[in-house]
Amino acid sequence: MVRRTTDDGLMDPAALAAPPDDAGRGHSDWTDRHERVLGALTAAEEERDGDAVHLEEVARRAGLGEDETRQLLHDLVRVHRMATELAGSDRPDLGPRYETTPRF
């Protein structure tokens, strides 16, 4: 990020804005497996009336192994910003749950 100042030396607020990117389905790293995991997550969430879903259920619905599903969910959370990870929300902690990110 480049920090620019105006003529009077004050910080230009526009300089702090993150540059636009191409996250989501149009992103160059988007694959059919991302689509499968997102579809599985969405279907499981809808079946649970909007409640977040554990990794195991997403993997089972997507027909993928848990390790691969975990990596794809990580991409959906961090790269594509189409899902959210809820860690430590259960008592006892049963691992993270995932939910789709609302789109406005």
RACORUR-V729292 format. One record per backbone hydrogen bond with DSSP energy under -1.0 kcal/mol. NH is the residue of the N-H (numbers start at 0). CO is the residue of the C=O. E is the energy in kcal/mol with one decimal. If there is no record, write none. Layout:
nh/co/e
NH/CO/E
NH/CO/E
//
This chain:
nh/co/e
5/9/-3.1
8/5/-2.2
11/3/-2.2
14/11/-1.8
15/12/-1.4
26/23/-2.0
29/26/-1.8
34/30/-1.7
35/31/-2.0
36/32/-2.4
37/33/-2.8
38/34/-2.5
39/35/-2.5
40/36/-2.7
41/37/-2.6
42/38/-2.5
43/39/-2.4
44/40/-2.4
45/41/-2.4
46/42/-2.3
47/43/-1.2
48/45/-1.6
49/44/-3.2
50/47/-1.3
52/97/-2.9
57/53/-1.6
58/54/-2.9
59/55/-2.3
60/56/-2.4
61/57/-2.3
62/58/-1.3
63/58/-2.0
68/64/-2.5
69/65/-2.7
70/66/-1.9
71/67/-2.4
72/68/-2.9
73/69/-2.3
74/70/-2.1
75/71/-2.5
76/72/-2.1
77/73/-3.3
78/74/-1.4
79/74/-2.6
81/75/-2.9
82/75/-1.3
83/98/-3.1
85/96/-3.5
96/85/-2.1
97/52/-3.0
98/83/-2.0
100/81/-2.1
//
